[in-house]
Amino acid sequence: MYRAYCLSKKGVTESIPFSKLPNVLVFKVRGKMFTATDITTFSGFSIKCVPETIDELRATYMAVQEPSYFSKNHWCNVVMDNSIPNEMLFNWLDISYKLVVTNLSKKIQLELKNM
């Protein structure tokens, strides 16, 4: 479900871009990453977050943790332990996607909107 949901978003591509991390699948919108996961275990996935909400998310949900490889000020790792409903997981993926899209040029944002 995770992969299909990510690929259903406008302008999204998937790749394995890190040579030292050959199991990490990354989803990008117009070249900018919004989520990543280890495809061998799918024990969790990383998402971009609103910086002001990160501490609250980590305090509220045990499954939301500091990421291993990304900035802890902008990213969280969500552990797939069945403690968080799918609807919330999809909402967090939506937020991550929107945060990336918001930082793209207005021209690219318009292109995505019209896809």
C-alpha positions in Angstrom: 0.0 0.0 0.0 2.8 2.4 0.9 4.5 2.2 -2.6 1.2 2.4 -4.5 0.1 5.4 -2.4 3.3 7.3 -3.0 3.3 6.6 -6.7 -0.3 7.8 -7.0 0.8 11.4 -6.2 1.5 13.8 -9.0 5.0 14.0 -10.3 6.4 11.2 -8.1 9.2 8.9 -9.1 11.0 6.1 -7.2 14.6 5.2 -7.1 17.4 3.6 -5.1 19.8 6.5 -5.2 22.3 5.7 -2.3 25.0 3.3 -3.4 26.0 2.6 0.3 22.3 1.9 1.1 21.1 -0.4 -1.7 18.0 -1.4 0.1 16.6 2.2 0.6 13.8 3.0 -1.8 13.3 6.8 -2.1 10.2 8.6 -3.4 10.7 12.0 -4.9 8.5 14.7 -6.4 10.3 16.5 -9.1 13.7 15.4 -7.8 13.1 16.2 -4.1 12.7 13.4 -1.6 9.6 13.2 0.5 9.8 9.7 1.9 12.1 6.6 2.0 12.0 3.1 3.3 14.1 -0.1 3.6 12.6 -2.4 1.0 14.0 -5.5 2.6 12.3 -5.1 5.9 9.7 -2.3 5.6 10.0 -1.9 9.3 9.3 1.8 8.9 9.6 4.8 6.7 11.0 8.3 6.9 8.8 11.4 6.2 9.5 15.1 6.1 7.6 17.0 8.9 6.6 20.5 9.9 9.5 21.3 12.2 7.2 22.8 14.8 5.3 19.6 15.2 8.1 17.1 15.4 8.6 17.1 19.2 4.8 16.7 19.7 4.6 13.8 17.2 7.5 12.0 18.9 6.1 12.6 22.4 2.6 11.5 21.3 3.4 8.4 19.2 6.1 5.9 20.3 6.3 4.8 16.7 7.5 8.2 15.6 11.2 8.4 16.1 14.3 10.4 15.1 15.5 9.3 11.7 18.8 7.4 11.2 20.1 9.3 8.2 18.1 12.5 7.8 17.9 15.8 9.7 16.1 15.2 13.0 14.8 18.8 12.8 12.9 18.1 9.5 12.4 14.4 9.3 10.9 11.6 11.4 11.1 7.8 11.1 7.7 6.0 11.5 8.1 2.5 12.8 5.5 0.1 11.3 4.3 -1.5 14.5 0.6 -1.3 13.8 0.1 1.3 16.5 -0.8 4.0 14.0 -3.9 3.7 11.8 -3.3 3.7 8.0 -5.4 6.8 7.6 -2.9 8.7 9.8 0.1 7.2 8.0 -1.3 8.4 4.7 -2.0 11.8 6.1 1.6 12.1 7.2 2.7 11.1 3.7 0.5 13.8 2.3 2.0 16.4 4.6 5.5 15.3 3.6 4.6 15.5 -0.1 3.0 18.9 0.3 6.1 20.3 2.3 8.3 19.3 -0.7 5.9 20.7 -3.3 5.6 24.0 -1.4 9.4 24.5 -1.8 9.4 23.8 -5.5 9.2 26.7 -8.0 5.8 28.2 -8.7 6.1 27.0 -12.3 6.7 23.4 -11.2 3.8 23.7 -8.7 1.5 24.8 -11.5 2.7 22.0 -13.7 1.9 19.5 -10.9 -1.5 21.0 -10.3 -2.4 20.7 -14.0 -1.3 17.0 -14.2 
